[in-house]
Amino acid sequence: MNPANMMAQVKRMQAQMLKAQGELAQTVVTGGAAGGALTVEMTCDSRVKAVKIARDAIDANDVETLEDLIVVAVNDALQRVAEESERRLGSITGGLRLPGM
């Protein structure tokens, strides 16, 4: 491949990456815990949009359990973010692991 074609291909890939990253920033995933009693909505650029807690998941005498459920739901949402990002960006990068992506 000649250098001019390679540079054109790199520029196309950069444009596709920027577009995909913008789309991911608008994509919302939901993580959950305790069968959906606690959910976290997060964009695929890892910004928390909402936390919803069912009333029956709240026990004033057991704050630690609620804290644990929040951690589980956030981690679940982060895992879904990683999976969605890999799905969308992987098709552009051909499976290459690029730093910061």
Steps between C-alpha positions, in 0.01 A plus 500: 500500500640837408533774764223718351247216510607412852451857619157516337404176674623634836296820454187296418556288808544811716175645368318173567642487855390857575151426369476178703623673816236770456232235457625313808478820704128507416441127559357408840540158661341374820670305774307335775510320831258297712286400205452860388420643842787740440598622153763736367469665161835600351614638167770311315745776585448397866277781621230397746162627379270352765485277804167339584434317825183308572346593835518142622880505449534774761543397862613778733644236732710341225680775309794271419287275281374799302857623456602155373209496254606839363854370445369189324268702274770753408748222421235324290440821305875549449528146365218570255676823395819304430311237300313758291817701439689189393215399271485837326867594496626149434347500154695816417833397648478142383537378856819697570528621857573870465592700811216720624234327291 
